[in-house]
Amino acid sequence: MKINSHLLVVIIIIGFGRSVYCQNWYRQINLKGSWKFSIGDSKDWSKPDYDDSDWERIKVPSPWEDQGYNGYDGYAWYRKHIEISSWAKGKSLTLRLGRIDDVDEVYLNGELIGQTGIFPPHYQSAYNATREYAVPEKYIRFGGDNVIAVRVYDGQLRGGIIDGDIGLYENLDAMAIDVNLAGRWKFKTGDNMEWKNANLDDNSWKPITVPGFWEPQGWPNYDGFAWYRLKFWVSSELANKKLVLVLGKIDDIDEAFINGEWVGATGDLNGNLDDFNKYDQYKQFRGYWISAGVLIPNKENVIAVRVYDGYRDGGIYQGPIGLIEQSKYVQYFRIHRSQPLRNQSKNFWDWFFN
């Protein structure tokens, strides 16, 4: 069979543009069932060593109105003690809490790992958003007691962790990231190219969870430019290797900088922004090669990501997020491009590239 050369180029471009990052979730720890519970609000309740022995117990998931707190609107906290053993080291873990009515903050061993919605006085409900929070390995107490604490505010009607497959999940198809950078970043709406600079004072910027859309994290209905920043360290052993900056998926287009140096982009931020979704860039996986000398070993480095969202959801919304050796990155996609996406039927593109 003969294939027109121009058609072949189009086929290759479209085929390689498709999403290939697989997510095959396995629930390692089932968190459905009994949790400690108290109405009221105190930031001390996020601490792992807080004595919650006199707290009541409540079923999760289920609205708290169905469990004796009929008519209660306001603040409440959930706490759950779990053991996480060495099986979790080096794994890609996500805490799934289903839907929470209306607003939440989630802590692991006293460290904030995510939030959705806006607490009073600038209250913004996110009752319909599914909560999925990346779990940084540095916060886990391997082999010991780990405490998940969930702060909830309910504005009206039902309240609490109301439904979903609650648990600690592992992505079995996850990319083996060398430096996991998922978690809390700095964030600011607007656009200023000075924000790429490593020495910028970003102390006034707001925290945001990455990955995760920015709308349910305090910027509802915002379309336009925004920047993310993160400070991190990298060892001399790793900094001297060929590395890729992995930023998962971003809605809609972006460009990334490390220590003020441009490292990659998806979409044209300097072109016609009305074409922001011309090639479905929000579906494309971000992996940016890092040139030699960009990273500073054993010192503070800064990633800055400039994002433009043209419509509806926006931001760095899906992982993995971090640094990986180039050889591992290439090998990962060699393996996964030869396999059809899980939970999807095999289509023409899978057949073509196989």
C-alpha positions in Angstrom: 0.0 0.0 0.0 1.3 3.4 -0.9 0.8 6.4 1.4 1.1 10.0 0.1 4.2 11.6 1.7 2.3 14.7 2.9 -0.4 12.5 4.4 2.2 10.5 6.2 3.7 13.7 7.8 0.2 14.7 9.0 -0.4 11.2 10.4 2.9 11.2 12.3 2.3 14.7 13.8 -1.2 13.8 14.9 -0.2 10.4 16.2 2.7 11.8 18.3 0.5 14.6 19.6 -1.9 12.2 21.3 -1.8 11.7 25.0 0.2 8.7 26.0 0.7 9.1 29.7 -1.2 6.2 31.2 -2.9 6.3 34.6 -3.7 2.9 36.0 -4.8 3.5 39.6 -4.7 0.9 42.4 -6.1 1.6 45.8 -3.3 0.7 48.2 -5.2 1.8 51.4 -9.0 1.9 51.6 -10.0 4.9 53.6 -13.7 4.3 53.6 -15.3 3.7 57.0 -14.8 5.2 60.4 -12.9 8.6 60.8 -12.5 10.8 63.9 -14.7 13.9 63.7 -15.4 17.2 65.4 -17.4 20.3 64.6 -15.6 23.6 65.2 -12.3 24.9 63.9 -8.7 24.9 65.1 -5.5 24.8 63.1 -4.0 22.7 65.9 -6.3 19.9 64.7 -4.0 19.5 61.6 -1.0 18.4 63.8 -0.1 14.7 63.8 0.5 14.6 67.6 -2.8 16.3 68.5 -4.8 14.1 71.0 -8.1 13.2 69.2 -9.0 10.3 71.5 -12.2 12.0 72.7 -13.4 12.9 69.2 -16.6 11.2 67.9 -16.5 8.8 65.0 -18.3 9.3 61.7 -18.7 7.3 58.5 -16.8 8.4 55.4 -18.1 9.0 52.8 -21.5 10.3 53.9 -23.0 13.7 54.6 -22.6 14.6 58.3 -26.3 15.6 58.4 -27.2 11.9 58.0 -25.1 11.0 61.1 -26.6 13.2 63.8 -25.5 16.7 62.7 -28.7 17.6 61.0 -28.9 21.3 60.1 -25.3 22.0 61.0 -23.5 24.5 58.7 -20.0 25.7 59.4 -16.6 24.3 60.1 -15.7 20.7 61.0 -12.6 18.5 60.9 -11.9 14.8 60.0 -8.9 12.9 61.1 -7.6 9.4 60.1 -4.6 7.5 61.4 -2.9 5.1 59.0 0.3 3.2 58.7 2.3 3.6 55.5 5.2 1.1 55.2 8.2 0.9 52.9 6.2 -0.3 49.9 5.3 3.4 49.3 8.9 4.6 48.8 9.4 5.9 45.3 5.8 5.4 44.4 3.4 7.9 42.7 0.7 8.3 45.4 -2.5 10.3 45.3 -5.0 10.9 48.1 -8.6 10.6 46.7 -11.3 12.1 48.8 -14.2 12.1 46.4 -16.5 15.1 46.7 -16.5 17.4 49.7 -19.3 19.9 50.4 -18.3 22.7 50.2 -14.6 23.7 50.9 -11.6 21.8 52.2 -8.0 21.9 53.2 -6.1 18.6 53.5 -3.0 17.9 55.7 -0.7 14.9 55.9 1.2 14.9 59.2 0.6 18.6 59.6 1.7 19.6 56.1 -0.9 21.1 53.7 -1.1 19.0 50.5 -4.1 20.5 48.9 -7.2 22.7 49.1 -10.3 23.2 47.0 -12.8 26.1 47.2 -12.4 29.3 49.2 -13.1 29.6 52.9 -15.0 32.6 54.4 -15.0 35.6 54.4 -14.5 35.2 50.6 -16.5 32.0 50.5 -16.6 30.0 47.2 -18.2 26.6 47.2 -16.5 23.7 45.3 -19.1 21.0 46.2 -19.0 19.4 42.8 -15.2 19.1 42.4 -13.5 15.8 42.8 -10.6 15.9 45.3 -7.3 14.3 44.2 -4.2 15.4 46.0 -0.6 14.3 45.2 1.2 13.0 48.3 4.8 14.2 48.6 7.0 11.4 49.8 8.9 13.8 52.1 5.8 14.1 54.3 5.3 10.4 54.9 6.4 8.7 58.1 7.4 5.3 56.8 6.5 2.5 59.2 4.9 4.8 61.6 1.7 6.6 62.4 0.5 9.0 59.6 -2.4 11.4 60.2 -4.6 12.7 57.4 -6.6 15.8 58.6 -9.3 17.4 56.6 -10.7 20.8 57.4 -14.2 21.4 55.9 -16.5 24.3 55.6 -20.1 23.7 54.7 -22.2 26.7 53.6 -25.6 25.2 53.3 -27.5 21.9 52.9 -25.3 18.8 53.0 -21.9 18.9 54.4 -18.6 16.9 54.7 -17.0 14.2 52.7 -20.1 13.1 50.9 -19.2 10.5 48.3 -16.5 8.8 46.2 -13.9 6.0 46.2 -11.9 7.3 49.2 -8.4 6.0 49.5 -4.7 6.3 49.0 -4.0 5.3 45.4 -0.8 4.4 43.5 -0.5 5.0 39.8 1.0 1.7 38.6 1.9 3.2 35.2 3.6 6.2 36.7 6.8 7.7 35.3 9.7 7.1 37.7 10.5 10.7 38.5 13.9 11.4 40.1 12.9 14.6 41.8 9.2 14.9 42.6 8.1 18.5 42.5 4.3 18.0 43.0 2.9 19.9 45.9 2.6 23.5 47.0 3.9 26.2 44.5 3.7 30.0 44.4 1.1 31.5 42.1 0.1 34.9 40.7 -2.3 36.0 38.0 -1.2 38.6 35.5 1.9 38.6 33.2 5.3 40.1 33.7 8.4 38.6 32.1 10.5 39.7 35.1 8.7 36.9 37.1 10.9 34.4 35.4 14.0 35.6 37.2 15.5 33.5 40.0 16.1 36.4 42.4 12.5 37.7 42.3 10.8 38.3 45.6 7.7 36.1 45.4 6.9 36.1 49.2 3.6 37.9 48.5 2.4 35.3 45.9 -0.4 32.9 46.9 0.2 29.2 47.5 -1.4 26.7 45.0 -1.4 22.9 44.7 0.3 21.5 41.6 -1.1 19.6 39.8 -4.7 21.0 40.0 -6.8 23.5 38.1 -6.6 27.0 39.6 -10.4 27.7 39.5 -11.4 25.6 42.5 -8.3 26.8 44.4 -9.3 30.4 44.7 -9.4 31.8 41.2 -12.9 30.9 39.9 -13.8 31.8 36.3 -10.3 33.3 35.7 -9.0 33.3 32.1 -5.8 34.9 31.0 -2.2 34.8 32.1 -0.8 33.5 35.3 2.6 32.4 36.6 3.8 29.5 38.8 7.1 29.5 40.8 8.9 26.8 42.8 12.2 26.8 44.6 14.0 23.4 44.9 17.4 21.7 45.4 19.1 19.2 43.2 22.2 17.1 44.1 25.4 17.5 42.1 25.2 13.9 41.1 21.8 14.4 39.4 22.5 18.0 38.2 25.4 16.7 36.1 23.2 14.3 34.2 20.9 14.9 31.2 17.5 15.8 32.6 14.0 16.5 31.5 11.6 18.9 33.3 8.2 17.1 33.3 5.1 19.3 33.8 2.3 16.9 33.0 -0.5 18.6 31.2 -1.3 22.4 31.2 -4.5 24.2 30.2 -3.9 25.8 27.7 -0.4 27.0 26.6 2.8 27.7 28.5 6.5 28.3 28.6 8.9 27.2 31.3 12.1 28.7 32.8 14.7 27.4 35.2 16.8 30.0 36.9 15.6 32.6 34.4 16.6 30.4 31.4 14.0 29.4 28.9 13.7 25.5 28.7 10.6 24.8 26.7 7.1 25.8 25.5 3.9 24.4 24.2 1.9 26.7 22.1 2.8 30.3 21.0 2.4 32.8 23.8 3.7 35.6 21.5 1.3 34.9 18.6 -2.5 35.2 18.2 -3.9 34.1 21.6 -7.3 33.6 20.0 -5.7 30.4 18.6 -4.8 29.1 22.1 -6.6 25.8 21.5 -5.9 25.4 17.8 -4.0 22.1 18.3 -5.6 21.0 21.6 -2.4 21.9 23.4 -4.2 21.4 26.8 -4.2 17.6 26.1 -0.4 17.4 25.3 2.1 16.1 27.7 4.9 18.5 28.7 8.5 17.3 28.8 11.2 19.9 28.4 14.9 19.0 27.9 17.2 20.9 30.2 20.5 22.2 28.7 23.8 21.7 30.5 24.7 24.3 33.0 21.1 25.5 33.7 20.7 23.7 37.0 22.9 24.8 40.0 23.9 21.7 42.0 23.5 21.7 45.8 21.9 25.2 45.8 18.5 26.7 45.4 17.0 26.6 41.9 13.8 28.2 40.7 11.3 27.0 38.2 8.9 29.6 36.7 6.0 28.6 34.4 4.1 31.2 32.4 0.6 30.0 31.5 -2.2 31.3 29.3 -5.7 29.9 29.7 -8.3 31.0 27.2 -11.4 29.2 28.3 -12.9 27.5 31.3 -10.4 25.4 33.3 -6.8 26.6 33.6 -3.4 25.8 35.0 -1.0 22.9 35.6 -3.7 20.3 36.1 -2.2 16.8 35.7 1.1 15.2 36.7 3.6 13.9 36.9 5.6 17.0 38.0 9.3 16.9 38.5 12.8 16.1 37.0 13.7 12.8 35.4 16.8 11.5 33.6 16.5 11.7 29.8 17.3 8.0 29.4 14.4 7.1 31.7 12.1 9.5 30.0 12.8 8.1 26.6 12.5 4.5 27.8 9.1 5.2 29.5 7.6 6.5 26.2 9.1 3.7 24.2 7.3 1.3 26.4 4.0 3.1 26.7 3.7 4.1 23.0 3.8 0.4 22.2 0.7 -0.2 24.4 -2.9 1.0 23.9 -4.1 3.4 26.6 -5.7 1.5 29.5 -9.5 1.5 29.6 -9.7 2.5 26.0 -10.3 0.5 22.9 -7.3 0.1 20.5 -7.7 2.7 17.7 -6.1 3.4 14.4 -3.2 5.3 15.9 -2.3 2.5 18.2 -2.3 0.1 15.3 -0.3 2.5 13.1 2.5 3.0 15.6 2.7 -0.6 16.6 
